[in-house]
C-alpha cells in the first residue's frame, strides 16, 4: 500500500485513533475504582469536618465515620447524624450551581435546626483566588455555631469576617460575591429540605 494513497491515510488514521481510544479506555478503567474511593473519602472527611469531628489521617477518618456517624435514607435522601459533646447533630450533603461550576458540600445543624454546626465543601471549580476561596478555613469557620434567622443563613458583603454568631450572617468573599451568594442559596435550600425531612417546625 502506497503511503501517498487515500486508503493508506484512512487506514493509518483509523489505527492511530483506535489505539488512542483503547489506551484511554484502559486508563479510565484502571483508575475508576481509585477515583471512586477518593471521592468517598473526600465526602467522609467533609461530613466529619461539618460535624466538627477531628481526625489525624485518612484511615482514622474512615474508622471514626463508621463508628460514630449514622446514615439513614429518608425519602430517598441520605441524612447523617452523630452526637458531639452530648449534642445530637444532623447533616445533609448539598449540591447546586455556583457562578462557574457545581458546588457540593455538607452542612450540619443541631437537632432543632436552630444553629449550623458546620459547613465543608466536597468539590467546586470556582475561580481560583476568588470564588475558589470558599474552601478557605476563615470562610467556613464563619458558619460554625451560627444561629439561623427564620431558618436561613445570610451572606453579606460587609468586607470583614462576621464574628457575631447570633445574627444569622456570614461575610462574603471579597471579589466573589456571586459565588458567595450561590453558597447561601444552596445551603438554605438544603436546610429547608433537611427541616422537611426531619419534620422540624421553624
C-alpha positions in Angstrom: 0.0 0.0 0.0 1.4 3.3 -1.1 1.8 5.9 1.7 0.5 8.6 -0.7 -2.8 6.7 -1.3 -6.1 7.7 0.3 -6.6 4.2 1.6 -3.3 4.3 3.5 -4.2 7.7 5.1 -7.6 6.4 6.1 -6.2 3.1 7.5 -3.4 4.9 9.4 -5.8 7.4 10.9 -8.2 4.6 12.0 -5.4 2.6 13.6 -4.0 5.6 15.5 -7.4 6.6 16.6 -8.3 3.1 17.7 -5.0 2.7 19.7 -5.5 6.1 21.4 -9.1 5.3 22.4 -8.1 1.9 23.6 -5.4 3.3 25.8 -7.7 6.0 27.2 -10.4 3.4 27.9 -7.8 1.2 29.7 -6.5 4.0 31.8 -10.1 5.1 32.7 -11.0 1.5 33.7 -7.8 1.1 35.7 -8.2 4.3 37.7 -12.0 4.4 38.1 -12.0 2.4 41.4 -9.3 4.7 42.9 -11.2 7.8 41.8 -14.4 6.4 43.4 -12.5 5.6 46.6 -11.0 9.1 46.7 -14.4 10.7 46.1 -15.9 8.7 49.0 -13.0 9.7 51.3 -13.5 13.4 50.3 -17.2 13.1 51.2 -16.5 11.3 54.5 -13.9 14.0 55.6 -16.3 16.8 54.6 -19.0 15.2 56.8 -16.7 14.8 59.8 -15.5 18.4 59.3 -19.0 19.7 59.1 -19.8 17.9 62.4 -16.7 19.2 64.0 -15.2 15.8 64.5 -11.4 15.8 64.4 -9.2 13.1 62.8 -5.5 12.7 62.2 -5.4 10.9 58.9 -7.5 9.2 56.2 -7.6 5.8 58.0 -8.7 7.4 61.2 -11.3 9.4 59.4 -12.8 6.2 57.9 -12.8 4.5 61.2 -14.4 7.4 63.1 -17.1 7.8 60.4 -18.0 4.1 60.6 -18.2 4.1 64.3 -19.8 7.5 65.1 -21.9 8.6 62.1 -25.2 7.1 61.3 -26.5 7.2 57.8 -30.3 7.0 57.1 -32.0 7.2 53.8 -35.2 9.2 54.3 -37.4 10.0 51.3 -34.6 9.0 49.1 -32.1 11.4 50.7 -29.1 10.4 52.9 -29.4 12.0 56.3 -26.3 11.8 58.6 -26.4 12.1 62.3 -24.0 11.9 65.2 -23.5 13.0 68.8 -20.8 15.5 69.6 -20.2 16.7 73.2 -23.6 15.2 74.2 -25.4 17.1 71.5 -27.3 15.4 68.6 -26.4 16.8 65.2 -27.9 16.2 61.8 -26.4 16.9 58.3 -27.1 16.7 54.6 -24.9 16.7 51.5 -25.8 19.7 49.3 -25.2 20.4 45.6 -26.1 23.3 43.4 -24.9 25.8 40.8 -22.1 28.2 41.7 -21.0 31.0 39.4 -19.0 28.8 37.1 -19.4 25.2 38.4 -21.4 22.8 40.5 -20.6 23.3 44.2 -21.1 20.3 46.5 -20.6 20.0 50.2 -22.0 19.2 53.6 -24.0 21.3 56.2 -24.6 20.1 59.7 -27.0 21.6 62.3 -28.3 21.0 65.8 -31.3 18.7 66.2 -33.7 21.6 66.2 -32.2 23.2 63.2 -31.6 26.4 65.2 -27.9 26.7 64.6 -25.4 25.5 61.9 -22.9 23.1 63.4 -20.5 23.4 60.5 -20.0 23.6 56.7 -17.4 21.9 54.5 -17.1 21.6 50.7 -16.6 18.4 48.8 -16.0 19.7 45.3 -16.1 23.0 43.4 -14.4 24.6 40.4 -14.9 28.3 41.0 -12.3 30.8 40.0 -9.0 30.2 41.9 -8.2 33.2 44.2 -11.8 34.4 44.1 -14.8 32.1 44.3 -12.5 29.1 44.9 -11.7 30.7 48.3 -15.0 29.3 49.7 -12.8 26.3 50.8 -10.6 28.5 53.0 -11.0 27.9 56.7 -11.8 31.5 57.6 -14.9 31.4 55.3 -16.1 28.0 56.5 -15.5 28.9 60.2 -18.0 31.7 59.9 -20.8 29.2 59.6 -19.9 27.3 62.8 -22.4 27.8 65.6 -24.2 30.5 63.5 -27.8 31.0 64.6 -30.4 30.6 61.8 -32.8 33.5 61.5 -36.1 32.4 60.1 -34.4 29.1 59.3 -31.9 30.8 57.0 -28.4 32.0 56.7 -27.5 35.2 55.0 -24.2 36.1 53.2 -23.4 39.8 53.3 -20.8 41.8 51.5 -19.5 43.7 54.6 -15.9 43.2 53.8 -14.7 41.5 57.0 -15.4 38.3 58.9 -18.7 38.5 60.8 -17.9 37.3 64.3 -21.5 37.7 65.6 -23.0 34.2 65.7 -26.4 35.4 66.7 -27.4 37.4 63.6 -27.5 34.6 61.0 -25.0 36.4 58.8 -21.6 35.5 57.4 -19.4 37.7 55.2 -19.0 37.1 51.5 -15.6 36.7 49.9 -14.3 40.0 48.5 -14.5 40.0 44.7 -16.6 36.8 44.7 -20.0 38.0 45.8 -21.8 35.9 43.3 -20.2 32.7 44.3 -20.8 33.6 48.0 -24.5 34.3 47.3 -24.7 31.0 45.4 -23.4 29.2 48.5 -26.1 31.0 50.6 -28.8 29.9 48.2 -27.7 26.3 48.0 -27.2 25.9 51.8 -30.6 27.5 52.5 -32.3 25.2 50.0 -30.8 22.1 51.7 -31.5 23.4 55.2 -35.2 23.6 54.3 -35.0 20.1 52.8 -33.5 18.8 56.0 -36.2 20.6 58.0 -38.9 19.0 56.0 -37.4 15.5 56.1 -36.8 15.6 59.9 -40.2 17.2 60.5 -38.8 20.1 62.5 -41.1 23.2 62.7 -39.5 26.6 62.1 
